[in-house]
Amino acid sequence: PLDGDRSLDMVIRRMKRHGAQALLELFERYDAGSVSRIAMDRAEARYHSFPGRDEAGAFRKMGFRLV
């Protein structure tokens, strides 16, 4: 979470590291045959684009940093 001491860039980098670790874990489990399928509920699907100029300005006004 953003707490004022971390920039959005730092949070994104950390999130990518965690995502890579989760993907490696998935591959290991898949290779071991211990992965089960879970149906995705398309009614719950959401898409959020990367923030634009207006969102970045609002983000800065809240006291956070982008980099």
N, C-alpha and C positions, 0 to 999 in steps of 0.2 A: 504493500500500500504506500501511497504517497504521504509523507509526514512532514514535508517542508524541508527536510535535510537532504532529500534525494531528488535528483532531477528526473524528468520523464525519461530521458536517455538512459540513465542508470537503471531505472525500473524495467525498461524494455530489454536492455542487455541481460539483466538477471532473469527475466521471464523467458528469454530465448535459451539461456543455459538450462533452466528447469525443463523447458519443453524438449530440448535435445536429450536430456537424461531420461525423461518419460518415454521418448521414442525408442531409445536404446533398450529400456526395460521391456517395452512392448515387443521389440524384435527378439529379445532373448526368450520371452514367454512364448512367442509364436513358434520359434525354433524348437522349443521344448514341448510344444503341443498343448500348452495349458491356457490358450486363449479361447474364450467363448464369444460368440456373436451376440450383440445386443442391438435390437431394432431401434432405429432413430425415429423419434416422433417429429415429423416435419412441421407440425403445428407449433412446435416450440422453437423452431429455427429462427435465428436472428442474424443480422449482418450489420456491423458497425464499421463504416469507412474510417480511414486514418483522419485525424482531426485536420481541419483546414485553418485558414488564417483567422477567422472569427473565433473558432474554438480555442486556438492558441492564445489569442488575446484574453479571452475569458479565463483561461487557465492561469495566465500570468497575473491577472487581477486578483485571483484567489491566493496569490503569494507563492506559487510554485514556479519552478524553472524548467525549461525545455532541455537545456544542456548544462 
